[in-house]
Amino acid sequence: MLHLSLADPLRRDLDRAVYTVDRMRGLWGDVADDALQRADRVPALRALAGRTEPAAVLARLFVLGDGVAAADVAAALPTTGAAAAVEGGLLAAGDDGLLRGAIDLRPYSVVDALGVTAWWIASDLGELATGQALRTDHVLGIGGASATLSGLMLPDRARRVLDLGTGCGIQALHASRFADQVVATDISERALDFGRFNAALNGVDTIEFRLGSLYEPVAGERFDRIVSNPPFVITPRRGGVPEYEYRDGGMVGDALVAAVVAGAAEHLEPGGVAQLLGNWEYRDGVDGLNRAAAWAQDARLEFWMIERERIDPARYAETWIRDGGTKPGGPEWEPLVGAWLDDFAERGVDEIGFGYVLLRRPAEGAPTHQPLQRAERIPEALGENPAGLGPHLSAVLAAHDALAALGPDGVDDHAFRVAPDVTEQRSHWPGEESPSALVLRQGGGFGRSLQVSPAVSAAVGASDGELALGVLAGAIAQLLEQDERAVLIEIRAETIELIHCGLVVP
Ligand SMILES: C[S@@+](CC[C@H](N)C(=O)[O-])C[C@H]1O[C@@H](n2cnc3c(N)ncnc32)[C@H](O)[C@@H]1O
């Protein structure tokens, strides 16, 4: 258990040592930094071998799992003190007389819609530092999925936010930037310990940590926003298969994600939004993305489901068995792959989708004729989003609502604008004057590419917020010598789609 009383002195020591992301990269260099991303610590260990300046000592202890002499630790932690750090759960004394980190503690910096922020995040040491498989109650640090979800968060102000399955508290810290109050829950007391420590270490006092499964700790409460990177990894319920708390909610198949979606309805304020990551199974020919959309429909929530990738059961099994520290070739590998494949076969699963889920409880008095109900596949690389996708999602939600407010009859009288990050690519057959394909490209957002007709291209190009869509369509039909009504119907439908993709703005 980490002693919360250490948070203040430790912050002073980390600050004084300039223990930052840039400093660490500077200390061990780009090659070692890249090697660390691939879980190889050797170049970094070599770069820092024998280095005793405080930032180097901290990185050796808390990132690399290196042993450091007590005198050097004392010099790096003058306010905290080496003995207090051992007693308070930050360090452990080895048989070799050296001190080592008992936790992972590293700087983290990010740019979001509110600007740059930097924190220090404590979590359990990973395999890189311990050289051992993870314990089943391992508390995860900031991984790829954590960064994906925090980047997706709507940056708009909120009164209360729930972070379900908070782990080391990273989503709660992000949410605290735009929320008055955050409730962070987890089934793991150990995770909550880390979460509380991280909040205190970073001087954030607006997060309340609560123990319990799913929505139990917030029974009867509602939130403006729910965020969750839930333990969505599908795991066979069979003897011999380790159940890692950090990634596995203990249910069969994708039932955990379905439960988080179903429960959101009861815990969102009207107009409130839930954002989560998830897996969904394609079963016996039933489309997995449609199954996920049906969870939201059953809960009477608006939804925007985005499938980013889809993989087969064998690749899924390999990914998550490796993630737990088991490598091909060992005695456990084949039985584990077999267990995963049997489990998927029992439910007729032939593919597993991964993606982003956005749910919204309809606002009171909101127009009901055009609810947000989108389920789409976007496997492409994302566009340029320095502050994450959150601002884009927020803008598209606002655009959807503005469109709904216009009503079915108001669209033709409205003047739209092309978004500033849209460019057009024209492809010509050699020697041909008119293009054979027109593609609109989005620089930010999801980096979409959408092929359009010459009429739609002309309408988008002329959408400068001055001319109503109906007037534009009439002029374009005349120019192209096409039927006016047919051109209007096409331009209207495509403009609505482009608004939902963020390429055109009401
Ligand atoms: C994938 S981790 C996410 C951690 C962190 N929020 C992040 O984004 O990096 C999932 C977290 O959910 C917790 N968890 C597992 N089962 C749970 C349950 N039934 N209810 C609430 N949390 C649970 C785990 O302990 C773990 O901390």
The ligand as an SDF file (V2000), in Angstrom:
LIG
                    3D

 27 29  0  0  0  0  0  0  0  0999 V2000
   -8.1260   -1.8050  -19.0330 C   0  0  0  0  0  0  0  0  0  0  0  0
   -8.0030   -1.2650  -17.3780 S   0  0  0  0  0  0  0  0  0  0  0  0
   -8.2180    0.4830  -17.5950 C   0  0  0  0  0  0  0  0  0  0  0  0
   -7.4220    1.2920  -16.6270 C   0  0  0  0  0  0  0  0  0  0  0  0
   -7.4570    2.8010  -16.8910 C   0  0  0  0  0  0  0  0  0  0  0  0
   -8.7930    3.3280  -16.7720 N   0  0  0  0  0  0  0  0  0  0  0  0
   -6.8890    3.1490  -18.2510 C   0  0  0  0  0  0  0  0  0  0  0  0
   -7.6270    3.6930  -19.0780 O   0  0  0  0  0  0  0  0  0  0  0  0
   -5.7290    2.8800  -18.4960 O   0  0  0  0  0  0  0  0  0  0  0  0
   -9.5520   -1.8150  -16.7250 C   0  0  0  0  0  0  0  0  0  0  0  0
   -9.7670   -1.5480  -15.2430 C   0  0  0  0  0  0  0  0  0  0  0  0
  -11.0570   -2.0730  -14.8800 O   0  0  0  0  0  0  0  0  0  0  0  0
  -10.9810   -2.6940  -13.6060 C   0  0  0  0  0  0  0  0  0  0  0  0
  -12.0740   -3.6740  -13.4900 N   0  0  0  0  0  0  0  0  0  0  0  0
  -12.0590   -5.0020  -13.7480 C   0  0  0  0  0  0  0  0  0  0  0  0
  -13.2720   -5.5360  -13.5490 N   0  0  0  0  0  0  0  0  0  0  0  0
  -14.0800   -4.5250  -13.1510 C   0  0  0  0  0  0  0  0  0  0  0  0
  -15.4420   -4.4470  -12.7740 C   0  0  0  0  0  0  0  0  0  0  0  0
  -16.2410   -5.5120  -12.7990 N   0  0  0  0  0  0  0  0  0  0  0  0
  -15.9320   -3.2490  -12.4030 N   0  0  0  0  0  0  0  0  0  0  0  0
  -15.1350   -2.1350  -12.3730 C   0  0  0  0  0  0  0  0  0  0  0  0
  -13.8380   -2.1550  -12.7350 N   0  0  0  0  0  0  0  0  0  0  0  0
  -13.3180   -3.3300  -13.0960 C   0  0  0  0  0  0  0  0  0  0  0  0
   -9.6040   -3.2840  -13.5550 C   0  0  0  0  0  0  0  0  0  0  0  0
   -9.1770   -3.4760  -12.2260 O   0  0  0  0  0  0  0  0  0  0  0  0
   -8.7760   -2.2370  -14.3160 C   0  0  0  0  0  0  0  0  0  0  0  0
   -8.2510   -1.2850  -13.4340 O   0  0  0  0  0  0  0  0  0  0  0  0
  1  2  1  0
  2  3  1  0
  2 10  1  0
  3  4  1  0
  4  5  1  0
  5  6  1  0
  5  7  1  0
  7  8  2  0
  7  9  1  0
 10 11  1  0
 11 12  1  0
 11 26  1  0
 12 13  1  0
 13 14  1  0
 13 24  1  0
 14 15  1  0
 14 23  1  0
 15 16  2  0
 16 17  1  0
 17 18  1  0
 17 23  2  0
 18 19  1  0
 18 20  2  0
 20 21  1  0
 21 22  2  0
 22 23  1  0
 24 25  1  0
 24 26  1  0
 26 27  1  0
M  CHG  2   2   1   9  -1
M  END
$$$$
